[in-house]
């Protein structure tokens, strides 16, 4: 059992050495993209909500 645990952690260490981490610039760019897309999606959802409320007010 101990050998399996040691092997697991050794394998994890080997795999983590293969990971290509983003640079600071890439990370900042990705963060900006996520924030902008989130804001646009929230705005789109807000507009759709307002439209549906107006339609339902007109019906009822």
C-alpha positions as CSV (number, residue, x, y, z in Angstrom):
1,X,0.0,0.0,0.0
2,X,2.8,2.4,0.9
3,X,4.5,1.6,-2.4
4,X,1.4,2.5,-4.4
5,X,1.2,5.9,-2.6
6,X,4.8,6.6,-3.2
7,X,4.4,5.7,-6.9
8,X,1.4,7.9,-7.1
9,X,3.2,11.0,-5.8
10,X,6.3,10.3,-7.9
11,X,4.0,10.1,-10.9
12,X,2.3,13.4,-9.9
13,X,5.7,15.1,-9.6
14,X,6.8,13.8,-13.0
15,X,3.6,15.1,-14.7
16,X,3.8,18.5,-13.0
17,X,7.3,18.9,-14.5
18,X,5.7,18.5,-17.9
19,X,3.2,21.3,-17.4
20,X,3.7,24.5,-19.4
21,X,2.6,27.3,-17.2
22,X,1.3,30.6,-18.7
23,X,3.5,33.7,-18.5
24,X,2.3,36.7,-16.6
25,X,1.3,38.5,-19.8
26,X,-0.7,35.5,-21.0
27,X,-2.5,35.2,-17.7
28,X,-3.4,38.9,-17.6
29,X,-4.7,38.7,-21.2
30,X,-6.8,35.6,-20.4
31,X,-8.2,37.3,-17.3
32,X,-9.2,40.4,-19.3
33,X,-10.9,38.2,-21.9
34,X,-12.9,36.3,-19.2
35,X,-14.0,39.6,-17.5
36,X,-15.1,41.2,-20.7
37,X,-17.0,38.1,-21.9
38,X,-18.6,37.8,-18.4
39,X,-19.8,41.5,-18.6
40,X,-21.1,41.1,-22.1
41,X,-23.0,37.9,-21.1
42,X,-24.5,39.7,-18.1
43,X,-25.5,42.6,-20.2
44,X,-27.1,40.4,-22.8
45,X,-29.0,38.4,-20.1
46,X,-30.2,41.7,-18.6
47,X,-31.5,43.0,-21.9
48,X,-33.3,39.7,-22.6
49,X,-34.8,39.8,-19.1
50,X,-36.1,43.3,-19.6
51,X,-37.6,42.3,-22.9
52,X,-39.3,39.3,-21.5
53,X,-40.7,41.3,-18.6
54,X,-42.2,43.9,-21.0
55,X,-43.7,41.1,-23.1
56,X,-45.3,39.4,-20.1
57,X,-46.6,42.8,-18.8
58,X,-48.2,43.3,-22.2
59,X,-49.8,39.9,-22.2
60,X,-51.1,40.0,-18.6
